[in-house]
Amino acid sequence: MASEMTFANASTDSGLSEMVTNHLKGVGRMFYLHSPKEQLYQKPEDVPNFFRQSYPYFLIFMIIEHIVLRLEGKKGIRLNDGITSISHGIIQECGRLIWRGAESYLYTWIYSNFRVIELPWDNTLTWYAAALGVDFCYYWMHRACHEVHILWAQHQVHHTSEDFNMGVGIRQSVLQGWCGFIFYLPLALVIPPAQFIMHHQFSYLYMFWIHTEAIKSLGPLEYILNTPSHHRVHHGSNKYCLDVNYGGVLIVWDRLFGTFRPENDKIEIVYGLIYNQPSFNPMYLQIFYTGYVAEKFRRLETWGDKIKAIVWGPSWEPGTPRLGDEDMKLDIELREKYDVFLPAWCNFYIVLHYAVVLYGFFELSSKYMGMTPLSVIIFVLYVIASLTIIGMILDNSKYAPMLEVLRCSALAFLTRSIATSPAITALQVFYVISAMFWCLHTLKLLEIKKKVD
């Protein structure tokens, strides 16, 4: 009996130790701290989805950042802006659930048919070569997304927040992967696909935490690494912040190619787009700029100018250089942040429903490979529609109450037809009550008032 208890205790200690080790490795991945020997994979399908494994760390880091900012006397992460950032991250992930890794198929095909050298996949030198190669290509991809108008139409989603926090790190375009993959294809001549896929994930995990005002400087590391200080400049609308600091993990590329600019402590950085869009609706922020590119295309008369409206810089106009006239660019020095005041009951409602949507998304992301493509698309549409309507509520849109009635009514009906269980019944009642709640709002028995200065 004693030996059995000793074995049980040893097993428990071993399990606890393994769990702690795994969490430490998970945190390390956020800072690109890895043991290359433990991250060597032969086939693309062998590479774990490190990004999806890091969901809990995203949330934990954001909570810690919020607490630190509050202790410093700052507002921290605003509920409406934070929810909008997370919604963009979910929408991007929903796209990945539908693509099912199709973005990397062309890379794998090029490597299989046209590689010029056979680097051993299980060699640490290959691991480091892949890391440098991915980061180098990211620099040029990121730079192109700022200098090519149609690419900027997608990348601008990442710059729409007027705040700068870790939530912005997951505020991405649903089409970002498709817009940028071509810049990584030269690596397919040399780097094995598994190494590319792995380091592509690692670089984006690193770039999550550099979106913060809670870390001022990293000392000597500022000369080599992309840091919060460097990236704050990149996200600014001030004139000195425009078109600089494109690096992903390393800032050395910017120093080499003349696009580096240090943070100026004497100038307060104004975040967001130069012509910012006042909205917390994630789908509107995803697509509005593409409409602007189309409008500019139609406005110009010659075909040469029309093509330039798509492939030249966002600030370009006929008669100006490719990236626009520097003297004509605005210098944003002060701007009041867009905000909407909602009553406590409305914020509580949004948080409650958002938690349900998040749970549904996490369930979908864990089971989608066993589902039919049509089923995945239907669930993705539900998630995106829910996030959009919640964003419209945050905007106090006049259309939001009726759309929320329709959303909750439809979900009450669908949950009834799925299955019968106490949990499903409770969910059905939840949606019925929510639909009735917004019916009262449309009858003006409950009101949402905008912030009054």
C-alpha angles and dihedrals in degrees: 000000000000091000090050091052090048090051091048092050091047090050091049092049090047092050092048092048091050091049092051090047092051092050091049089052089048091053090045091056089061088064097039090253106149142147103237091206089061094048103057116123130176101201132035091238089058092063111099119230094254092173092059091044088057097060092103092050091052089057095043092049091049092051092049091047091050091051092048092050092048090051088053089055096255128127095248121203113350114227096231096044093042093051090048092053093049090047090057090051091051092047090053091049090048087057090052090052088057097041090047092202096313091139090073097046094089091048090053092047093052091048092049094050109026111025112139097203137027107228112189109251092211096054120103090218088062088051092055093042089054091049092053093042095051092048092048092051091045089058092056093041091051092046091050090051088061097040102042113068099214091048090048088054087068100033094050087078087075090056099047097095117097088205128068114219140120091277087069087061090073096038097110140149119259088228097044093104093052093046094051106036095088091067090061096050096091087065088063089074090066116006120076112243094241091056092048094050092047097050092042087062094043093053093053092047089054092050092056098074097043088073096089144102091204093083115061104182142350095207116222091003087072088078094060111020133059103247138182089265093055093042094049087063091050091055096048126110092206111114094245089056097056121113099354141111100033096162123126110201098346126050092195091092090062091048090050097046099040100251099110122115125171124226115269109220091197094062122066109226116234110208129210135047121326088240096033122199115227101223144108092196105116096201092051090051090048096056112020096089094052085061089054091053089051091049091051090049091054094044096058118079111209123063090233091058092043091056091046089052087064104037104028122078124294091250095049119123128171110287096024132100120274093270095038135257110309091210091057095052115105121242107217107206104159133013134164111237119244110250139162122203114222127185118255092253091056093049089049090050092050094049091048095050092040089056089054091050091049091051090051091049093050090049090050094048091052096048107028096103089064093049131084116258090245092054091049091051092050093051091044090053090051091052094046093045091050093049091048094051092046087053090051090052089052087053091048088234115185089228095053100084095054093043090050090051089053093045095050093043091051092048092048088055094045095049089053091055096045102066145313120255137121091260093050091046090051090049091050091051089047092057094043091053090046092052090050089047092059092043086062089051093054088053088056093244087121122034137193113211126200120236113277116209 
